[in-house]
Structure formats: C-alpha cells, structure tokens
C-alpha cells in the first residue's frame, strides 16, 4: 500500500539526491549538501511503498499567498502506477496549502498530470521575470 508523508524524518535523502543529481533533467549534478538544505527549507512529501521511498516532491511557500512546486518525481520503476497522481492529490489537499492565491511550477514533460490539478501554461509570460544562476544551487 502506498503512503504519502510530510515527515522529514522518514525521507531517504540518498534516494532523493541520487534521483535529482543523476536521473532528473532539471537538477543534474546537484550536490548532496544542496539537496539537504532544500529539504530543510521546504514542505516535503515522501512517497513510500512498503516503507521504501519511491517518490518525492517539495513545496516552497509562505502558507498565505504563494507556493512553488518542485523536485517532483516517482522512481522510474514505479512510474505508470498512479503514484504521481496520488502525490499531487496529497499536495493539493494538504491543510496548510489551502486558499493560496497562486501556485507555480516548471515542467518539460508532465503537463498533462499538472493540468488535472488546475495548472495551466502562463497566459502572460511577459509579466514574469527570473534570474537563473547557472552556478548556484548545485
């Protein structure tokens, strides 16, 4: 049976780091120290199957107005079983994340999953700005 928990004590940081640094397209080369610091400063969701961590996501938020969803993954051997959808349901229904005005995320390949939860492409990308520091956060 699948379990989704926000208990950081249950997270397998080595599994998370390995996936992000070696398998993801968005965090290649991310250091263990950066992963640990990002976990410390985020609301984290671990996905467990028979106590083995098979997925992860984290949310950066002020718990009042805005949240950014990132580092969402299900390990490849567990994909296609609905675990990503269950993870998103847990995130979007979490008590501390209700009533937020705006959510953000970036994805290259999971648009259809996120659309099921109300996410859509930006209408006016011209009003959004960012700084991308290529050397930061590795």
C-alpha positions in Angstrom: 0.0 0.0 0.0 1.2 3.5 -0.9 1.9 6.0 1.9 2.5 9.7 1.4 4.0 11.6 4.4 5.4 15.1 5.2 7.5 13.6 8.0 11.1 14.7 7.0 12.5 12.1 9.4 11.2 9.4 7.0 12.9 10.8 3.9 15.7 8.8 2.3 17.9 11.7 1.4 20.3 9.5 -0.6 17.5 8.2 -2.8 16.3 11.8 -3.4 19.8 13.1 -4.1 20.6 10.2 -6.4 17.5 10.7 -8.5 17.9 14.5 -8.7 21.6 14.6 -9.4 21.8 11.6 -11.7 18.4 10.9 -13.3 16.4 14.1 -13.4 16.7 16.6 -16.3 16.4 19.6 -14.1 18.9 19.0 -11.2 21.8 17.1 -12.8 24.9 17.5 -10.7 23.0 18.9 -7.7 25.1 18.3 -4.6 24.0 16.4 -1.5 24.5 19.5 0.6 22.1 21.4 -1.7 19.5 18.7 -1.5 19.8 18.6 2.3 19.4 22.4 2.5 16.5 22.4 0.1 14.7 19.7 2.2 15.3 21.7 5.4 13.7 24.8 3.9 10.7 23.2 2.2 7.4 21.4 2.9 8.4 17.9 1.7 6.3 14.9 0.6 7.7 11.4 0.5 6.0 8.6 -1.3 6.5 5.2 0.2 5.7 1.7 -0.8 6.2 -0.9 1.9 8.5 1.6 3.7 10.7 2.1 0.6 10.8 5.6 -0.7 9.7 5.6 -4.3 8.9 9.3 -4.9 9.3 12.9 -3.6 8.1 16.4 -4.1 8.7 19.7 -2.2 6.8 22.9 -1.9 8.3 26.3 -1.2 5.6 28.6 0.3 4.6 31.4 2.6 1.5 29.4 3.5 -0.6 32.5 2.8 -0.4 33.6 -0.8 2.1 31.7 -2.9 3.6 28.2 -3.4 6.1 26.8 -5.8 6.1 23.1 -6.5 9.4 21.4 -7.5 11.6 18.4 -7.5 8.6 16.1 -8.2 9.5 12.6 -9.1 8.5 8.9 -8.9 11.3 6.5 -9.4 11.3 5.1 -13.0 10.5 1.5 -12.0 7.3 2.7 -10.1 6.0 5.1 -12.8 2.8 4.4 -14.6 1.0 3.1 -11.5 -0.8 6.3 -10.5 1.6 7.2 -7.7 2.3 10.6 -9.2 -1.4 11.4 -9.3 -1.7 10.3 -5.6 1.3 12.5 -4.7 -0.3 15.5 -6.4 -3.6 14.9 -4.7 -1.8 14.8 -1.3 0.0 18.1 -2.1 -3.1 19.9 -3.4 -5.3 18.9 -0.5 -2.7 19.4 2.3 -4.4 21.5 5.0 -1.6 24.1 5.2 -1.7 24.7 1.4 -5.4 25.7 1.1 -6.5 29.1 0.0 -3.3 30.1 -1.7 -3.7 32.7 -4.4 -1.0 31.4 -6.8 0.9 28.2 -7.4 3.9 27.9 -9.7 6.0 25.1 -11.2 8.2 24.3 -14.2 8.0 21.1 -16.2 9.2 19.9 -19.6 7.3 16.6 -19.7 4.4 16.3 -17.2 1.9 19.0 -18.4 -1.0 16.5 -18.6 -0.5 15.4 -15.0 -0.4 19.0 -13.7 -3.4 20.1 -15.8 -5.5 17.6 -13.9 -4.9 19.7 -10.8 -5.7 23.1 -12.4 -2.2 24.2 -13.6 -2.0 25.8 -17.0 0.6 27.5 -19.1 1.2 31.1 -18.3 -1.2 33.4 -20.1 1.2 36.4 -20.0 4.7 35.1 -19.7 5.8 38.7 -20.4 4.9 39.7 -16.9 7.0 37.0 -15.3 10.7 37.6 -14.6 13.5 35.4 -13.2 17.2 35.2 -12.5 18.9 31.9 -13.4 22.2 31.5 -11.7 23.9 28.6 -13.5 26.5 28.1 -10.8 24.1 28.4 -7.8 22.4 25.5 -6.1 24.5 22.7 -7.4 
